[in-house]
Each structure stands twice: as structure tokens, then as C-alpha cells.
Amino acid sequence: MRRALLPDQKSYVGSFGERVIGYGHFVSDDGRDMLGTSFFMQLDGRAAADAFVAGEPMHKAGVYERVDIHR
């Protein structure tokens, strides 16, 4: 399921253009399981960060157990 969503995630993140500093996935030691995703974004405050997360494909699919937002 997670890997199937990767193209959607890439497209979604790409739609934020220069606001994306970078993002990547945490994987298990054997590389088989995706454990999480980290996004580094330049957004205009907490409301924009919440909106980003709300529209993120893996979040919408219920993949993430939790979401942490740090300034």
C-alpha cells in the first residue's frame, strides 16, 4: 500500500515547488519496510503545515500512525 502511494506523494510534494527543502523516507534495516517520512518545508505557519499534512496522500490513506510538526 505505502509503495503504491509513492508516485502520488511525489506529485503532491512537487506541487509545492520551491517551498520543499527536501523529504525522504525512513526504512527498516533490510530496506523492506517504510517506517515513516520526514518533510522539510518552508510554509507560512501552522495552518499551512496542517493543510499540507491533511492533503498528503499517505496521511489521507491512514498510513501514518501519528504526525509530528516541528518549527
C-alpha positions as CSV (number, residue, x, y, z in Angstrom):
1,M,0.0,0.0,0.0
2,R,2.7,2.5,1.0
3,R,4.8,1.9,-2.0
4,A,1.8,2.2,-4.3
5,L,1.2,5.7,-2.9
6,L,4.8,7.0,-3.6
7,P,4.0,8.4,-7.0
8,D,1.0,10.3,-5.6
9,Q,3.1,11.6,-2.7
10,K,5.9,12.7,-5.0
11,S,3.5,14.6,-7.2
12,Y,1.8,16.2,-4.2
13,V,5.1,17.3,-2.7
14,G,6.3,18.5,-6.1
15,S,3.3,20.8,-6.3
16,F,4.7,22.9,-3.5
17,G,7.7,23.8,-5.7
18,E,10.4,25.8,-4.0
19,R,8.7,25.5,-0.6
20,V,10.1,22.0,-0.5
21,I,13.5,21.9,1.1
22,G,13.6,18.1,1.0
23,Y,11.9,15.0,2.1
24,G,12.7,11.3,2.5
25,H,11.6,8.0,3.9
26,F,12.8,6.1,6.9
27,V,13.1,2.4,6.1
28,S,13.9,-0.8,8.0
29,D,17.4,-2.1,8.1
30,D,16.7,-4.6,5.4
31,G,15.0,-1.9,3.3
32,R,11.7,-3.8,3.0
33,D,9.5,-1.7,5.2
34,M,8.9,2.0,5.1
35,L,8.8,3.2,8.7
36,G,8.0,6.9,8.2
37,T,8.5,10.0,6.1
38,S,10.2,13.3,7.0
39,F,9.3,16.5,5.2
40,F,11.3,19.7,5.4
41,M,9.1,22.5,4.1
42,Q,9.1,26.3,4.1
43,L,5.4,27.0,4.9
44,D,3.6,30.1,6.1
45,G,2.7,29.0,9.6
46,R,1.0,26.2,11.4
47,A,-2.3,26.4,9.4
48,A,-0.3,25.9,6.2
49,A,1.6,22.9,7.8
50,D,-1.7,21.4,8.9
51,A,-3.2,21.9,5.4
52,F,-0.1,20.3,3.9
53,V,-0.5,17.2,6.1
54,A,-4.2,17.0,5.5
55,G,-3.7,16.8,1.8
56,E,-0.6,14.4,1.9
57,P,-1.6,11.1,0.1
58,M,-0.2,8.7,2.7
59,H,-1.8,10.7,5.6
60,K,-5.1,10.7,3.7
61,A,-4.8,6.9,3.3
62,G,-4.3,6.4,7.0
63,V,-0.8,5.1,6.6
64,Y,0.8,7.3,9.4
65,E,0.2,6.3,13.0
66,R,1.0,9.8,14.1
67,V,2.1,13.2,12.7
68,D,4.5,15.5,14.5
69,I,5.1,19.0,13.2
70,H,8.1,21.0,14.4
71,R,9.0,24.5,13.6
